Amino acid sequence: MKSTKQRVVLLDLDGTLTASDPGIIASVRKIFEELNLPMPSEAALRRFIGPSIAQSLRVNHVDESLIPRGIEIYRHYYNDVDACEDPQRPGHMVPGRLCCTVFDGIPQQLKQLKSLGYRLSIASCKPEYQAVPVCEHFGIASLVDDIFGASADGSRLEKDQVIRYGFEQLGFDAQQGDQALMVGDRWTDADGAKALGLDCLGCGWGYAEGGELTEHGCYRVITEVDQLAEAVDSYFKN
């Protein structure tokens, strides 16, 4: 038996820790502009936040043959080219990945969870090579233990795949007493957790549509950032 059991808090990134919609939506718009496709509605554009870009393009009926090029366009504007105005520096244009802010109170909640002895592991459908520099730039990397994301080659895209990958890196073993909880703001987080037999704590301040989190099986939905540490701690103690 393990001498120390892991208590892992799996944290989604976009919509859970960061308000990332300006940069993601600006980069998605470039896909439809450059491919000369009809622009989705504002509501449809917001639904790109959470799932993989490929999955969202399919939902928006983009032809399968155009999806690889669409992903290339998105990554170009999200990673390398100025795509939108920096929310923290009006008048300054930045790549989509930097057009983002950390939700108020998140750093304090992460510090509190660390002080309570939890392992904090980001589990994002954002490619890992994008997630790591975003977390470093916004000061999140120093507050968590791990950053797990999708693969650049498309072999690891969905949330359950990212979680499995993270568990492999951690040597996570539920049969040996390790425990984990997913924390996220979209149906992808809830479904990914469910696929691995995990519970999901829903974050109502993110990008979910009305009723989405409970409909996909979140055992609880919190609406304020300052409820996060208490809700996680309560889950593991019950």
Protein Blocks (a to p, Z undefined) as FASTA:
>chain_A
ZZbdcddddddfehplpccklmmmmmmmmmmmmnopacddfklmmmmgopafklmmmmno
pafklmmmmmmmmmmmmmmpcfbdcfklghiacdfklnccddehklmmmmmmmmnopacd
dddfbdfklmmmmmmmnommmmpmbdcdddfkopambfmlmmmmmmmmnopafknopacd
dddfbfklmmmmmmnopacdddfklmbdehklmmnopabdcfbfklmmmmmmmmmmZZ
